[in-house]
Amino acid sequence: MTTDEAQAVIDRVTFAGDGLLPAIIQQEGTKDVLMLGYMNAEALRRTLTEGRVTFWSRSRQEYWRKGDTSGNRQYVRAAALDCDADALLVTVEQHGPACHTGAHACFDVDPLDPVIGHSDD
């Protein structure tokens, strides 16, 4: 995607009050949900134009690309905004674990035991 095309997407996005957009990262092929991160307009532009997922770190207040320190990179394969343009789904080719704990996905770390709903309720 060109910079101009990325800007047209950014102009459509509904960023939260803090200027961030939640980005759900999904593995290509398996469709596993790997992690959730946040992007501001610049991180979204970089993700759409550079082919690597870039986030905005809320705790460190800086940009970071998955894998720059760990080697567990995420290469963009597809991206889609949700119907309200206030959340992003990025499909990636994941190299190594996605979670900083070493787990395959961040959602593998703390599974819960909710009551299971039934369609006849």
N, C-alpha and C positions, 0 to 999 in steps of 0.2 A: 504494500500500500504506500502511496506517495504521501509526502508531508501534507499536501493540500487535501487529499482524501481523508487522512487522519484528522485534520482540523475540522472537516465537515462532520465527522463522527463525534468529535469532542463537543462541537457546538450543539449537538442533539442530546448529549448526556445531561441527566439531572443529578448533579453532584449533591451530596449531603451538605448540611450547614457548615461542616468543617472542611469542605472542599474535596471530600474523598468519595470514591466509588468502590463498593465491595466487589471483589473479583474472585469468583469461584474457579478453581483450577481443576480440570478433569483430564484424566489420562486418555489419550487416543487409543482406540481399539477396545480396551476393557470398559471404558466409561467410568472407571473408579473416580470418585471425588477425592482429590488429593489434599487440597488445602483451601483456605480462604485468606486472601490478602487484600490490601487496600491500595488504590491508585488515585493520584491526583491527575490533573490534565496532562502534565508533562510525562508522568509514568505511563499513562495510557498512550500518549503519542509515541514514546519509545517502544512500547510493546507492539503497537500496530505497525511501526515502520522498521524495526530492527530485527524482529524474529526471535527475540529472547524476552521472557517475561520480566518486567521491571515493576517493582512495588515502591510505595512510599512507606517508610517505617515510622509508625506513629510514636514509638518509644525513642528512637534515635533521631527522629526528624531529619531523615536523609533518604536518598534513593538507594535501592539495593536490587541486584539481579540475583535470582535464585541460582546458586551454584558458583558464584564468583569466589567464595572462600571454601565451600565444601566440595566443589566439583560436581555436585548433583544438579545438573542444569535442566532447564525447561525450555524446549524449543516450540514456538508457536506453530500450531497446525490449523487452528480455526479460532474465530472469536465471534460472539453474538451478544447483543444487548437484550435484556428482557423487555417485555411489552411496555413497561413504563420508562425505559432507558435509565433506570437507577440501580442496575446491577449488571455485571458482566460475567459471561461464561467464556473461559479460555480453554480450549482443548490443546493439549501439549504432548510432545514426545518427551517423556520423563527419563532422565538418566540418573540412576541411583534413587535412594529414598527421597521422598518429598519433604518429610518432617525433619525438623532440626534435632529430634530425639533419635533419629536413625530408623524410625518406623517408615513403612512404605507410604502411609498417608497419615496426616495429622489426626484424622478421625478414627484411626486404629488404636490410639493411645488410651482413651478413656471411654470405653463403651458403657452405655447405661442400660437399665433393665426396665423400660417403660411398659405400662399395660398395653397389650396389643389390641387394637381396634378390629372390629369385624364389620363387614359390609351390611349385615342384617341388623345393626344397631339402630 
